[in-house]
Amino acid sequence: QSAIVAPDMFKCAIGVAGVYDLTLMKEEGDIPSLNFGSSYLNEVLGNDLSKLKAMSPARNIDKLKAKLLLVHGKKDKRTPIEQYEALEDALNEANYPFEKMIFEKEGHGLSNPENQAKYYKKLLSFLKQHLAL
């Protein structure tokens, strides 16, 4: 969310298992199905859909200025792949360039050492490309 709230502060942004549409957070993933999950989300996110949309990167591509690297696991139950897909669809519709790493067998975060190594290699390359490192 920071890259849309304060776009001039970021040359690049990296989303790993990110929440890109806050309205989906209340419907998708494992939190809504947990005991007190819905009440927790209501407490943390509130119920004002217009505010949730205003804070959702997938609904505010026009505010983005940063180069993006998006990383997600297809088996993520906490932040399901639908979050990534919502942002991907919005970025493609806006012709906004981005880089991605989608891992077929990863969940929320990267647990496979090979995938971790691939991610860190890509991360370093991405940061060197977009920052003065």
C-alpha positions in Angstrom: 0.0 0.0 0.0 2.9 2.4 0.7 3.7 2.7 -3.0 0.2 4.1 -3.7 -0.1 6.2 -0.5 3.3 7.9 -1.0 4.3 7.2 -4.6 7.1 9.8 -4.7 9.0 8.1 -1.9 9.6 4.9 -3.8 11.7 4.1 -6.9 10.8 0.4 -6.6 8.6 -1.8 -4.5 8.6 -5.5 -3.8 5.5 -7.4 -2.9 5.9 -10.9 -1.4 2.6 -12.7 -0.7 1.0 -9.3 -0.7 -2.5 -8.1 -0.1 -3.3 -5.9 -3.1 -7.1 -5.7 -2.8 -8.3 -5.1 0.8 -11.9 -6.0 -0.1 -10.8 -9.5 -1.2 -9.1 -9.9 2.2 -12.5 -10.2 3.8 -13.6 -12.9 1.4 -10.5 -14.9 0.4 -7.9 -16.7 2.4 -8.0 -18.5 5.7 -8.5 -15.5 8.0 -12.3 -15.1 7.4 -12.9 -18.8 8.2 -11.0 -18.7 11.5 -12.7 -18.3 14.8 -13.0 -14.5 15.3 -11.4 -14.1 11.8 -14.1 -11.9 10.4 -14.3 -9.8 13.6 -10.5 -9.4 13.5 -10.6 -8.2 9.9 -13.4 -5.8 10.7 -11.4 -4.4 13.6 -8.2 -4.0 11.7 -9.6 -3.0 8.3 -12.9 -1.5 9.1 -16.1 -1.8 7.1 -15.9 1.3 4.8 -15.6 -0.2 1.3 -14.6 3.2 -0.2 -11.6 3.4 2.3 -10.6 -0.2 1.6 -10.7 0.5 -2.2 -8.7 3.7 -1.7 -6.0 1.8 0.1 -5.9 -1.1 -2.4 -3.0 -1.1 -4.9 -5.0 -3.2 -7.4 -7.6 -0.4 -7.5 -5.2 2.5 -7.7 -2.7 1.7 -10.4 -2.9 5.3 -11.6 -1.0 6.4 -8.4 1.9 4.0 -8.9 5.3 5.3 -10.0 7.6 2.6 -8.6 9.0 -0.3 -10.5 7.4 -3.5 -9.2 8.6 -7.0 -8.4 5.7 -9.3 -7.3 6.4 -12.7 -5.6 3.6 -15.2 -4.7 3.1 -18.8 -4.0 0.1 -20.5 -5.8 -0.7 -22.6 -2.6 -0.9 -19.6 -0.3 -3.9 -19.9 1.9 -3.3 -16.8 4.0 -3.0 -14.4 1.1 -4.4 -16.4 -1.8 -3.1 -16.1 -5.4 -6.3 -14.1 -6.2 -4.6 -11.2 -4.5 -1.7 -11.3 -6.9 -4.1 -11.9 -9.8 -6.2 -8.8 -8.9 -3.0 -6.7 -9.1 -1.7 -8.5 -12.2 -5.0 -7.9 -14.0 -5.0 -4.2 -13.1 -1.4 -3.7 -14.1 -1.9 -5.4 -17.4 -5.1 -3.4 -18.1 -3.1 -0.2 -17.4 -0.1 -1.4 -19.4 2.0 -0.9 -16.3 5.3 -2.9 -16.5 6.2 -5.2 -13.6 8.3 -8.3 -12.9 7.0 -11.4 -11.2 8.0 -14.7 -9.6 5.2 -17.2 -9.1 6.0 -20.4 -7.3 3.7 -23.3 -8.0 4.3 -25.3 -4.8 4.9 -22.5 -2.3 2.4 -21.2 0.3 2.6 -18.0 2.4 6.3 -17.1 2.0 9.0 -19.2 0.6 10.0 -22.4 2.4 11.9 -24.3 -0.3 15.6 -23.4 -0.1 15.9 -23.5 -3.9 13.1 -21.0 -4.3 14.6 -18.8 -1.6 17.9 -18.7 -3.5 16.1 -17.8 -6.7 14.1 -15.1 -5.0 17.2 -13.6 -3.3 19.1 -13.6 -6.6 16.2 -11.9 -8.3 15.8 -9.5 -5.4 19.4 -8.4 -5.6 19.3 -8.0 -9.4 16.0 -6.0 -9.1 17.4 -3.6 -6.4 20.7 -3.1 -8.3 18.7 -2.3 -11.4 16.4 0.3 -9.8 18.4 1.7 -7.0 21.9 3.2 -6.9 23.6 0.2 -5.1 
